[in-house]
Amino acid sequence: MSDEMTASLIPALSDSELREIDEEISHAPYRSAVAIDALKIVQAHRGWVSDESLRAIARHLQMSADELEGIATFYNLIFRRPVGEQVILLCNSITCWIKGCDKLQREVSERLGISLGETSSDNRFTLLPVTCLGACDKAPVMMVGDDLHEDVTPEALLSIFPGEEEPGA
């Protein structure tokens, strides 16, 4: 069963999601002001924001689904497709590129068996490029879940991904 079909079996917004969104609305000057917060709430509960959930959030915030989609796709930490348990954000800014992020990406891809935009078969990792993580002085950098890793070398991947296959092993 596809992820979208599975998502359709789950209510568009749960009671707890609605309560959390309404709590945010109570502190805002108007409903649509909490659009990002509402997207983050649903994502925190589900791991990503399906089309059905996005439309339900838009209805609840009294805005169009297109407006909310524009907000959701602008922010690279709102996931519009299912992702793995750990999202790996690999910075590919000019500074990280100069410092070898392309080699690092190849090493991560080989180690985890995934390319950019893919999720591992065991659903543990999703590898995504990101334009900047704001740590240019420590390039190359990547985030694994909530953990920022700075000055990352191929050798450092051993401690970042312990137990994962080494390339060529």
C-alpha positions as CSV (number, residue, x, y, z in Angstrom):
1,M,0.0,0.0,0.0
2,S,1.4,3.4,-0.9
3,D,2.2,6.0,1.7
4,E,-0.5,8.3,0.4
5,M,-3.1,5.4,0.6
6,T,-2.0,4.6,4.2
7,A,-2.3,8.3,5.1
8,S,-5.9,8.3,3.8
9,L,-6.8,5.7,6.4
10,I,-5.7,8.1,9.2
11,P,-7.9,11.1,10.1
12,A,-6.7,14.3,8.4
13,L,-6.1,15.9,11.8
14,S,-6.3,14.1,15.1
15,D,-8.0,15.6,18.2
16,S,-4.6,16.2,19.8
17,E,-3.2,17.9,16.7
18,L,-6.3,20.2,16.6
19,R,-5.9,21.0,20.3
20,E,-2.2,21.9,19.8
21,I,-3.0,24.0,16.7
22,D,-5.9,25.8,18.5
23,E,-3.5,26.5,21.4
24,E,-1.2,28.3,19.0
25,I,-4.2,30.1,17.4
26,S,-5.1,31.4,20.8
27,H,-1.8,33.4,20.9
28,A,-1.9,34.7,17.4
29,P,-3.5,37.9,15.9
30,Y,-5.2,35.8,13.2
31,R,-5.6,32.1,12.3
32,S,-3.2,31.9,9.3
33,A,-0.4,33.4,11.4
34,V,0.2,29.9,12.9
35,A,0.6,28.2,9.5
36,I,4.2,27.1,10.1
37,D,3.5,26.1,13.6
38,A,0.5,24.0,12.5
39,L,2.6,22.3,9.8
40,K,5.2,21.5,12.4
41,I,2.7,20.1,14.8
42,V,1.3,17.7,12.3
43,Q,4.8,16.7,11.2
44,A,5.8,16.1,14.8
45,H,2.9,13.7,15.1
46,R,3.2,11.9,11.7
47,G,6.8,12.5,10.5
48,W,5.6,14.4,7.4
49,V,2.6,16.4,6.1
50,S,0.4,14.6,3.6
51,D,-1.8,16.4,1.0
52,E,-4.9,15.5,3.0
53,S,-3.4,16.9,6.2
54,L,-2.3,20.0,4.4
55,R,-5.8,20.6,3.1
56,A,-7.3,20.0,6.6
57,I,-4.8,22.4,8.2
58,A,-5.6,25.1,5.5
59,R,-9.4,24.7,6.2
60,H,-8.8,24.9,9.9
61,L,-6.7,28.1,9.5
62,Q,-9.3,29.5,7.0
63,M,-6.7,29.9,4.2
64,S,-6.4,28.2,0.8
65,A,-4.5,25.0,0.4
66,D,-2.4,26.7,-2.3
67,E,-1.3,29.4,0.2
68,L,-0.4,26.8,2.8
69,E,1.4,24.7,0.2
70,G,3.5,27.7,-0.7
71,I,4.5,28.1,2.9
72,A,5.2,24.4,3.3
73,T,7.4,24.1,0.3
74,F,9.3,27.3,1.1
75,Y,10.6,25.8,4.4
76,N,13.0,22.9,3.8
77,L,12.2,21.3,7.2
78,I,8.6,20.7,6.4
79,F,8.5,17.3,4.8
80,R,5.8,16.7,2.1
81,R,6.8,13.1,1.5
82,P,7.4,10.4,4.1
83,V,11.0,10.4,5.5
84,G,13.1,8.0,7.5
85,E,13.4,7.9,11.2
86,Q,16.5,10.1,10.9
87,V,16.7,12.9,8.3
88,I,20.2,13.7,7.2
89,L,20.6,17.2,6.0
90,L,23.8,17.6,4.0
91,C,24.8,21.2,3.4
92,N,25.8,21.9,-0.1
93,S,26.5,25.6,0.2
94,I,29.5,27.1,-1.6
95,T,31.6,26.9,1.5
96,C,30.7,23.3,2.2
97,W,31.2,22.5,-1.5
98,I,34.7,24.0,-1.4
99,K,35.4,22.0,1.8
100,G,34.4,18.7,0.1
101,C,30.7,18.1,0.7
102,D,30.4,16.3,-2.7
103,K,32.9,13.7,-1.5
104,L,31.1,13.5,1.8
105,Q,27.8,13.0,0.0
106,R,29.3,10.1,-2.0
107,E,30.6,8.5,1.3
108,V,27.3,8.8,3.1
109,S,25.4,7.5,0.0
110,E,27.8,4.5,-0.2
111,R,27.6,3.8,3.6
112,L,23.8,4.0,3.8
113,G,23.0,2.7,0.3
114,I,20.9,5.8,-0.6
115,S,21.3,8.8,-2.9
116,L,20.1,12.4,-2.3
117,G,16.3,12.4,-1.8
118,E,16.1,8.7,-1.0
119,T,15.2,6.8,2.1
120,S,17.0,3.6,3.2
121,S,15.2,0.3,2.7
122,D,15.0,-0.1,6.5
123,N,13.4,3.4,6.8
124,R,16.1,4.5,9.2
125,F,17.6,7.4,7.1
126,T,16.6,9.9,4.5
127,L,19.4,11.9,2.8
128,L,18.5,15.5,1.7
129,P,20.5,18.4,0.4
130,V,20.1,21.7,2.2
131,T,21.4,25.0,1.0
132,C,22.9,26.2,4.3
133,L,23.0,25.1,7.9
134,G,24.5,28.3,9.1
135,A,27.8,26.9,10.2
136,C,30.1,27.9,7.3
137,D,33.1,28.4,9.6
138,K,32.9,24.6,10.4
139,A,32.3,23.3,6.9
140,P,31.5,20.8,5.7
141,V,28.5,20.3,8.0
142,M,25.5,18.0,8.2
143,M,22.6,17.4,10.5
144,V,21.4,14.0,11.5
145,G,18.1,14.4,13.2
146,D,18.6,17.3,15.6
147,D,22.4,16.9,15.9
148,L,24.7,19.2,13.9
149,H,28.0,17.7,12.9
150,E,30.8,20.1,12.0
151,D,34.1,19.7,10.1
152,V,32.8,16.4,8.9
153,T,35.3,14.1,7.3
154,P,34.7,10.6,5.7
155,E,36.4,9.2,8.8
156,A,34.0,11.0,11.1
157,L,31.2,9.1,9.5
158,L,32.2,6.0,11.6
159,S,31.2,7.8,14.8
160,I,28.2,9.5,13.2
161,F,26.8,6.2,11.8
162,P,28.2,3.5,14.0
163,G,27.4,0.0,12.8
164,E,26.6,1.1,9.3
165,E,28.5,-0.6,6.4
166,E,31.8,0.9,5.4
167,P,32.0,1.5,1.7
168,G,33.7,-1.5,0.0
169,A,33.2,-3.6,3.1
